[in-house]
Amino acid sequence: MEAYFLDFANLLLRWLHVIAAVAWIGESIYFVMLDNGLRPPKAAEDKNKGVFGEMWAVHGGGFYHNQKYASAPEKLPEDLHWSFWKAYTTWLSGFGLFVLLYMANPSFYLVNPNSSWEWAANLTGWQANVVALLFLLGGWVVYNEMCKRISPNMERDGILSLGVAVLMVVVAYLSTHIFAGRAAFLLTGAVMATAMSANVFFWIIPGQRRMVKAMKAGETPNPIDGKRGKQRSVHNTYFTLPVVLLMLSNHYSFTYTHELSWLIMVLFIFAGALIRQFFVLMHAGHTKPAYPAAGVALILVAVWIGAPSSNNGVATASTESPSVSEEAAATGDAASGGETVAAGDALGEIHAIMEKRCVSCHAQNPEHEGFAAAPAGVSLETEDQLLRQATQVKQVIASGYMPLGNLTQMTDEERQRVAGWTP
């Protein structure tokens, strides 16, 4: 019953997270589009009162006239709209999910026993939790210091963008070597999401408050606040598509089980940023198809890298634990006998391995106390269920990703038998 209530809390928190994220990202994309789509005002009256740009739009049967002021308008309304709670709610609900799903079972979800770094492979649960929190905090601190030191006056934003790109490569590499694959992708996305929310909390909103305060006092706002707010807002818009993809990636094991998962992650991050750049420029009146073409090219490279290799018709996934899957791929058999396991002869044997190593979780009513239902809806209680999930089962077991943390102590021989099985 406890697992059921935890699952229900997970559902409600995830629902809140998605709603808040959609609202925040939608509003962010809209304002970037609006800012880039502004045109010089045509009316002399608007020019005289300091209007910098305007946009006319039609939506939902109505007409809208948006205007942006180059400096302070003569008077600010009391009901000025602010955009920040969506950002805070997205981050808080996302962090709550991370605590509920990952930090509550760190040995299961965070620790990477197959890490090539001995200290990471030997982390205890509480140590993995501490490292994960430090990883999130460290990502924000490094990014923030880069912004302050490389382009403090927003005059070297091009160089800063290159620096942030290098930072994300480093974050992706470190995450995949420290944490279990699915957690690595999630934490890399969380580093960017944390930077996005922190940009709003520490820079964008405080700067806007100072500007509003100065304007209400009849003073001239410090232009650096507006420039810095725009700088961080632009960073946020380029983070958006990669973050969404990384948060979805935990449903697709081919991304995070590959031995070059960090490179696949980097390619997706850069592809998302390039595709976003196309829309940013398009809204400014510049159509540059080279950007989405480059983004698609990077995705195709990721597809090529992540594609499973094959030997004698037996597909094998790339691995986080090379010694196991490489041996299975090289031999193409289930054991040292050298013959590929036949479907009719092997099904009962493979299902016996499932019952011994997997069914404690992957069942309609799991015995493992952490689950109220079969994880990802994958139940392996019967041979028919195993056959329906055969491709996915072979992939995640050959890669070493499942069983998570190898809590059920699946042997190398058992893993090779599953990897070499021909359904």
Helices and strands as residue ranges (DSSP letters): H 2-37, H 44-48, E 51-59, E 62-69, H 85-98, I 99-103, H 106-109, H 118-121, H 125-150, H 157-178, H 181-198, I 199-204, H 205-216, H 223-248, G 249-251, H 253-256, H 261-283, H 290-306, E 309-311, E 314-316, H 322-331, H 343-357, G 375-377, H 383-388, H 390-398, G 404-406, H 412-419
